[in-house]
């Protein structure tokens, strides 16, 4: 993609895209989300090794992760070279501790920025076209890059990563299968306790316990479980108690620990004494989503997928308004990303895409609905990755 865009090399500076390229990310980099803790310098040429810069305290971990990848794949996982820079940690050897050898002579500490400059110049990129993630970088770090490489031309490649991540590789698809299975089990457990008298906090606690018991991932912090009027607004679980005339809605997900992959799924259940119109609305929303899933296949324009769901609901409810009916999903911290399922999206569906297909409806100060599943686009059609949790209780 870099070559197609006429870009000579790239600096990969966000922890999620560092992970996307290398298969792992830096610990401190992930925790702090500050550029510079881990840095990747990539050439557009395939035979040029990709340079990974990280703190001296973590460099051995990077080497071990690369060794583990090679062992798992039975071949070279990638053409990577690891370079440490000095930090406050100050590692020393056992022989130095015991006095068996003299301490290393004092030297000026090599910072992350200094190492980056050395690597970029060593790869002959200092006066070339360099791709950077402007959607991630802060102004101060970008200014440092411009001052360090005044002859370079910097171009934004944030959209290239989003486009690449929108079509999943087989190992990513397996990751999503695992995550969606954990999430689906958690949602199923929630469905078993939904009844009048149960609180929003009961719902989210049930979900969290189930997800954490998997030992593989954690519930997304933004996960929303709501009942009645709280379902019509953006909010975290509160003091709401399910009544027999409510709609109970959740919109939630799980996150893989330090792997960034994430999920997004919703259900809306109408309680038995609710207004009959709420049952009709739920049926219409659900059928609109099912029609989208049934039609999804490689080659279908995404704007047509939008019209299938949106027009079906609007035909019965002329007041219905919606900007999109789903989105691609890959790596956090963002949950939704391009391509969005909108009336203007010209992109075609491709095998390997994973989309959160949703048909919501929010009624101000009254109730809220969202019908959403994670859907894999296959070679011949589509596959729902969150099938266990019922749409109807």
N, C-alpha and C positions, 0 to 999 in steps of 0.2 A: 504494500500500500504506500509506503514511503517513496519507493521508486516511481510508482504511478503518479504521485503528486509532485515529483521533481525535488524531493527532500533528501539531503545527503546523510543525515543522521538525526537522532532524537535523544532528548533527555527525558527519561521516565521518572517522574518525581512524586506522584501520588502513591500511597501504599497499595491501593487496590490495583492500579495498573502495573506497578512493580510486580505484584503477585501474579497478575495475568500473564506477564511475559516470562517470569522466572519460575513460577510455580510455588513461590513462597514470598513472604514480605518481612521486613524488619520489625522487630518487636517494639522498640521505642518509637519508630516511625509510625507504626499503626496506632499506638496509644496516644501520641501527641498530635499526629497529623500535621506536623511541621515539616516543610521541605528541607532536605539536607541531611536528615538523620540516615536515610539510605538513598542512594542515587544510582541510576542506571544510565549508561551511555551506550546507545545502539547505533550501529552503522546500517545504512540501507543495503549494503552488500552482504550477502549470506555468509561468505567465508571469513568475515572479520569478527573476531570474538567480541561478545558483549561484555562490557566492563561493569562490575558491580562494586560499588563503594559503600562501606558500612563501618560502624565504629569498631575499634580494636576488640572490644568486649564481645562483639557479636560475630566477627569474621569467622571464628572456628565453627560457629553454628551454621553459617552460610555454606562453608565447605562440607559439613556433615550432611546438610540437606541435599546438596548436589550429589554427594556420594550415594545417598539413599535413593535419589531419583534414578541414578545410573543402575543401581542394583535392582530396582524394581522393574525397570524397562529392559534390562539386559543389554543395554547399549548406552551410548552417550546421550544424556538427556538434553543437553544443549551446550553450545560453545560459549561458556561463561568463564570469566576470570574475576576473582575476588580480591579487592584491595582494601586494607584497613586504614582508617585515619585515627589520630590520637584523641582520646577523650579524658574526662576527669577520673575514669576508673583506675588507670595506672597499673596495668598488669605487670607482674614480674615472674621470674622462674623460681622453682623450688631450690635450685642450687644457689641462687642469689640470697634467698631467705636463710639457708643454712650456712652461708659463707663459703661454700665449696667453689664458688667462682666470684670474681669481682663484679660489682654492679655495672650495668651498661653505662657508658658515658652520657651525661646529660645532653639532650639535643632539643632544638626548638620543636614544639608540637606542630604536627601537620593537621590542619583543620579540614573539615569536610569541604569547604569552599576551595581551599588550596588544592586538595586532591582532585576535585572536579575539574579545575582549570588544567591540571597536569594531564588528566585523562583525555579531555577534549582536544588539547593540543597534540597529544600523542597519537590520536586517531585522525589528525589532520582535518579537524572540523571547525577550527577557530575562525576561519574566514569563509565558511560554507553556509548552506541553508540548513538550519537546525529546527526541528520540530519540538515544541514544548506544550505543556498542558496549561494553557492560560485559564481554563475554567477552574483549576486547582490552585495555581500559584498566587501568593500574596504579592502586593506591589513592591515591597522591599526586596524580596528575593529576585523578582524579575528585573528590578533596577540593577542589582548586583550582577546578573548575567549580562546585561547590556554593557555595563562598564568593564566587565572582564573580557568580553569578546566584542569589541566595537565594530569589527569588520564582518561579523556574522549577520545573517538575515534570519530572524526568528519568525516562525509561523506557528499558528495554533493547530495542534493535532488532537485536541480533546474529542472532536467529532469522529476522528478515525478510530479511536478506541471504542467509542460507543457503537459505531457501525460494526467493527470486528466482533465485539462482544454480543451483538444481537443474534449471531448465528453460532450455536454451541458446537464444540467438539465432543466426541463420544465420552471422554472422561468428565466433561462438564455436565452432559446429560445425565450421567450416572450420579453425579453430585446432586443434581436437582431431584432425581428420583428418590434419593435417600432423604433429602431435606423435606420434600413434599410428603413422604411417608410419615415422618416424625410429626410434621404439622397436622396432617390429616388425622392422625391418631389423637392428637390433642384436641382438635375440633370435635372429633367423634365423642370423646369423653365429655366435652362441654354439652353436646346435644343430649346426653343422657340425664343431665340434671336440670335442663330448662323446664321450668314450671312456675306458676305464680308463687310469690313469696321468696324466690331466690334473688340474691342481689347481684349487681354488676361485679362487685368485688369477688363474690363466690365464683362467677364465671371465669374471670381472669385468673384467679388462684388455681382453679381446676386445670386451666390450659397450661399455666406455668409449671405446675407439678408434673404434668404428663411430659412436657417437652424436656424439662431438666432431667427427668428419669431416663431419657434416652442416652445420656452421657455423651452425646455427639454435638449438640447445638444448644442455643439459648433462645428464649422467646424475644421477638423484636420489642424494643422498649416502647415503640409507638403504638403497639397493639391496642385496639379499641373494642370494648365490649359494652353494649348499651341497651337500654330498654326504654320504650316510650319516646318522649320528646327529646331525650338526650341522644337518640339515634339520628336526629335531624341536624346535628351540629358536630363539628370537629372537636372531640374531647376524649380524654382518657377516662377509664372506668371511675365512677364516683359512687354516690350513695343511692342510686336508683334501685328500686325493687320491682321485679316483674309483677305486672297485674294481668288478669285474665283477658283484658281487652287491648293489650300492648302488641307491638311488633318488637321482637328481640333480634338485635343485629350485632354482628361482629365484623371487623375488618382487621386482620392480624397476620402475623408471619413469624418465621424463625430465621435465625442467623447461624451460619457455620462459624465456629470459633476460629478466628484468625485466618479464615479462608474467604471472607467477604461475601460469599454467595448467600442470597436471601430469597424469601418467598413472600407472596401476597395473596390472600384468599379471603372470601367473605361468604356469609350466609345471612339470611333474614327469615325468621320464623314467625308466623302470625298465630297469636294465641286464640283459643277457641271462642271467646266472647267478643272478639274484635269486630269492628264495623264490616259488614259484608263486602264493601268496596275495597277494603284492604286485601281480602282474599283474592278478588278479581285482579287487582293491581299486581299482587305477587305472582299470580299465574302468568300474567302478560310479560312481566319482566323475566321470569324464568324461561318461558318459551322463546323470548327474543334471544336470550343467551344461548339456549340449546340450538337454535337455528344458526347462530354464528359458528358454534363449534362444529355442527354438521357440515357447514359449507367450507370450512377452512381447509385449504390444501395448497401445495406449492403452485405458484403462478397466479393466484387470486390477488387482484389489487386490494390493498388494505382499505382503501376508501369504500370498496364494495362490501367488505366485511362490516364496516361501520354502518352502512345503510341497512344491511340485513337486520341488525339488532335495533338500531335507532328508529327506523321507519316502522317496524312492527309495533313498537310501543306507542309511537306518536299517532299511529292510525286510530288507536282506541282512546288515547289521551292527548288531544291536540296541545295541551299546555306543556307537554313533556319537553324539557330542555336538557341537553347534554353536550359537553365539548369533546369528549372522547369516550369510547367504549372499551378501553383497555390499553395495555402498553407492554412493551418489552421489559424484561427484568433480568438482571445478571448479578452484578456485584454492588454491595453497599459502599458507602452509607446511603446513596440514593436508592429508592425502591423502584420508582418508575423512570423509564428512560426511552428514548427513541428506539424503534418506531412506535409512535402512538397510533391507536386505531381511531383515526379522525376522518372527516368527510373530505379532507384535502390531501391525504397521504397518497402519493403516487407510487410508493414502493410496493413491490410484489412480495407475497409470502414466500419464504424459503424453508426447505427442510432443515431442521436444526434450530429454528427459532423457538423460543419459549415465551408465550404471551400470557399475561394475566387478563383474561377476557371477562369484562364486567358490564352489567347493565343495572346501574343504581337509580334510585329515585328518592329524593329527600323532600319531605313535606314540612315546611317551617313550623316550629313550635308544636308539632304533632307526632310524627313518626318518621323513621328512615328505613330504607331498604338498600341492600347491595347484594347482588348475585354475582359471584366471582370465583373462577377456577383458574388454576395454572394449567396451560394447554401447550403440549409439544406439537409442532408441525412435523409430520412424518413425510416419508417419500410419497405416500398415497393419500394422506388426509391429515387427521389429527388424533391426539391421544390425551385424555384428561389425566393429569398427574395427581389430582386430589379427589378421587372418586368415592372414598369411604364415607365421608360425612354426609348425611342426608340433607337434601334441600327442603324436605318436608318431614316434620316430626311424626 
